[in-house]
């Protein structure tokens, strides 16, 4: 039998964010923690309502919770609670929020979790979408009310 190699050690990872052409400041945060096998992208919402605070806090809380032994879904739930609490304590502003998409890799498996319209793709020579947007447009597309082509420009 060959030498066993951990799944998380075989996955190349790099992070980069861009403000795009519409925004003046970046509200996105990503986290790569190879030791935990944790990969996160958080897309801040709210424009001038501290979306960058929400996305940073989301990544920090998920990393902390996973390091403490939480499951990925529970860690995301906790991050949501702490983003809401941050508004009450003055760390952020009303209306801030973040989408999140995360992968937690174990020795030979992985767990996916997401909220919103940030996506996870698998590349194996072809691109495969692994998540489904939590959005009104995706709900309409999934129910057959609009086509994939219509959803792309909706």
Number of C-alpha atoms within 10 A of each C-alpha: 3 4 5 8 10 14 14 20 14 8 11 6 11 9 11 7 12 10 11 9 6 6 11 9 12 15 24 23 25 21 18 18 12 14 10 14 19 22 21 23 26 28 25 25 20 16 16 13 17 21 27 25 23 34 26 21 24 31 26 15 20 27 23 13 18 19 14 10 9 15 14 21 17 14 23 25 14 17 25 21 13 16 24 19 13 18 19 12 10 9 14 21 20 14 15 22 27 30 22 27 23 26 18 20 21 15 12 10 10 13 13 15 18 23 20 16 16 18 18 19 11 11 9 7 6 7 9 11 10 10 18 16 14 14 12 9 18 19 14 14 17 13 10 10 13 15 13 15 9 11 13 10 7 8
